[in-house]
Amino acid sequence: MEPVICPWCDTEIVWDEEIGPEEECPHCNNELKGYRTLQVQLDAVTEDDEQMGRYEETVEQVLDQQEEVPECMYCREYMVLAGKQATAPNTFQPNVPEAVGQPFVEAPFNVNMYVCTGCFQVAYVLSAEDRQKMINRLSR
């Protein structure tokens, strides 16, 4: 029997032959059957395996060097820090909640951009400095 690979998190799924195939991935809980899944037969190519091995090895090295290692909210794989993005004052319109009476995040500020190593989703998180500014503003 050929291995089943989850199309969402690229994890090999091992299932009991007596029970039968899984209907959802036990790793990321996404549906494996139905309209959202496309079954494609792939030939095992040594070069692709070597490339994937180098990719995974490099990802581990990058993750080991990061201060924060968030998990992807979609597939729960670890995310790598791709860089920082600065937001200029004239490109951001802050929200002013009535309970606070002032913006709790004001430009300029920086966000860290993380990329999932499994499904390549992107997430943005306030930089540590701007998180502290937000905490200070909301605790006044």
Sequence and secondary structure as in RCSB ss.txt:
>XXXX:A:sequence
MEPVICPWCDTEIVWDEEIGPEEECPHCNNELKGYRTLQVQLDAVTEDDEQMGRYEETVEQVLDQQEEVPECMYC
REYMVLAGKQATAPNTFQPNVPEAVGQPFVEAPFNVNMYVCTGCFQVAYVLSAEDRQKMINRLSR
>XXXX:A:secstr
   EE TTT  EE   TTT   SB TTT  B SSTT         HHHHHHHHHHHHHHHHHHHH S   B TTT
  BEEEEEEEEE GGG      TTTSS SS SSEEEEEEEETTT  EEEEE HHHHHHHHHHHT 
